[in-house]
Amino acid sequence: MSEPQQLTPVEARVLTVLVEKQATVPDTYPLSLNALITGCNQKTAREPIMEVTESEALEAIDTLRSHALVVESSGGRVTKYGHNLARVYQLPTPSVAIVTTLVLRGPQTVAELRANCERLYRFADASSLEAFLEELSTRAANPLTVLLPRAPGARESRWAHLLCGMPEISAEPGGAARASSSGLAAEVASLREEVMQLRAEVAELKALIL
């Protein structure tokens, strides 16, 4: 059983949706084809958002099965699918959570990744997460993560997965700018709320003095 050198984006999405749903909705795992496609195409917790068709999903499943990454069960009327990611890549649970979250949500800082991994695995602190990221990035045969160059205006560098090969670095500054802009907007809103609260407290103090 050998791990593939590179997956397509659809194959990676199918595989990691199976991992995610095993942890988050275990009662419905293994997944039917319809449930799997729904998970691939959901609009939340996905970056990028995809529109995987039934034929694309079946083609991805066939390829993943050839690498023993997907297993099929035919109990009942509907064929269902499970994953074998940890065994094929020989990864511990924390590493599986990291790779899965990077595939499903795109490049992330350590803080973002720790928060987004919560439903799959709870890391004690950022340093423990970074240790697993480093380990994944230095695998001798097939590294699975990479630390991207820090984008202009970004406070921290982001990590990406390598299941589909090296990501396009040129696309990173735009994403970082959007993240930075979003973070700035949230910070401004928080400061405005704080100012309003301080004004209210000052008004109360004035009323007591007068």
N, C-alpha and C positions, 0 to 999 in steps of 0.2 A: 504494500500500500504506500504509494509515493505521492507527496503533495505536488499540485500543479505549480508551475513557475509563475503563471499569471492567469487571472480570471477576467472575463468581460464585466462591465458595470452591471449588467443584468444578472449574471451568474453570482456576483458578489452580493447583490441586493437580495436575491432569492435565498442564498445561504444564510445571510445574517438575519433576515426576517425570521427564518426558522429558529435561529438561536434566541432572538428576542422573544418570540411568542412562547417558546418553551418555558422561559422564566416568568413572563408577565401574565400569560393565560394558559397555565399548564393543563387545565381541564379540557381545552380544545386541541391540545397537541398530542400526536402529530396533526399536521394541517391538511385539510382538503385543498385541492387546486384553487378553488374559488377563494378560500380564506387566505391562501398564500398570495394570490394576486392582489387581493384587497390590502394585505399588509405591505406589499411592494409599492402600491400606489397611494397609500394614505398621505394626507396633506400635512399632518403634524409630525414632528420629530423626524423629519426627512430632509436631507440636503445632498444632492438635488432632489426635487420632486420628480417622479418618473411616471410614465404611462405604459406599464408593461402589459403587453397583450397576452392572450392565452397561448398563442403559438410561440411567442418569445419565452414565456415561462417554461413551457414544455421542452423547448430546445435547451434552455439553461439547465433544467432538471436532468436531461439526458447526459449532458456533458459532466455535470457534477456527480452523477451516479457512476460514470466511468472512472472517476477518481475516488469513489467510495465516500464522497462528501455528503451525498444525499442518499437516504435509504427509503425504500418504499414498503408500505404495509397495505394489504388489501383486505383487512378484516371488515366485514359489513359490505354495504353497497358501494361505498365511495373509497377510491384509492387515496391514501394519505401519505404524507411525506415528513420525514424527520431529518435531522442533520447529524454529521459525524465530524464536525470541525475540530473539536479538541483532540480526537484520536488521530486524525490524519496529520494535523500539523504538530501534534504532540505538545499541546499548550495547556497550562493550568487554567483554572477558572478565571482568575483575574485578567490574564492575557486575552482569553476569549472575550471577556466583557469589553476590554479596550478596543480590540480589533473590530468587534461588532459595532460599537458606538461610533467609531471613526468612519466605518463604511456607511452607516445609516445617517449620520449627521454631518459628515464632512470634517475638514480640518478644525482643530480646537486647541485652545490653550489648556494647560494642565488643570487650571481651576474649572474651566468649562467641562472638560472631560470627566473630572471627578464627580461633578454634579450630575452629568448626564448618564454616567455609569451606575448611578445609585440603584436602579431597579434590577440591574444584572449582577452587580457586585459592589459592596460598600468598602471603599478604601479608608483605612484608618486616618491617613493624612496625605498631603500632596507628595511628600518625599517617597512614600511607598509606591504611589502611582508612577512617579518618575523612574523608580528603579525597574519596574516592569516595562516601561516604555523603552528604556535604554537596552534592556535585555532583548526585547523584540527587534530593536534596530540593529543589533549586533549579531543576530543569528548567522552562523557561518554559511549555511547552504542557501537560505532564502529569507533575508530581512523582511519584516512585516510592517515596520513603522519607520518614519523619517521625520526629523525636525526641520521644518521649513525655515528659510531665511526670514528674519523679521521684516514685515512689510512697513513701508513709510507711514509714520503716524501711529503705529501700533506699539503698545506698551510691552507686550510679550510675544514671543514666537509661538507658532502653532505646530502641532503634530498632525501628520496625515498617515493613512495606511498605504501599504504597497501591494495589496492583493491584486490590484489592476495595473501594477507598474507605477513608475514615478509620476506623480501628479503634475499638472501644468503649473509651473511656478508663476508664469506671467499672469495667471488669473487670481493670484493671491492678493495683490494690493487692493483690488476693488473690493474683495470680500472683507479685508481688514478695515478698509475705509468705512464700509457699511456697518461693521461691528462697532468701530470707534464712534461713528455718528450716533448709533443707537445707544451706546453707553453714555455718551455726552448728553443726549436728550434726557435720559433717565436721571443723570446727575443734576441737571438743571431743574427738573421737576422736583427732585428731592430738596434742593436748596430753596426753591420757591416755597415749598410747604414749610420748611424750617423758618424762613423769614416771616411767613404769615403767623406761625405759632409764637414767635418772639414778639411780634407786634401786639398780638392779643395779650401776652403776658405783661408787656409794657403798659398797655391800656389799663389792665387790672391794677397794676401798681400805682398808676396815676390816680385812679379812682379812690384807692385806699388813702393816698396822701392828702387828696383834696377833701 
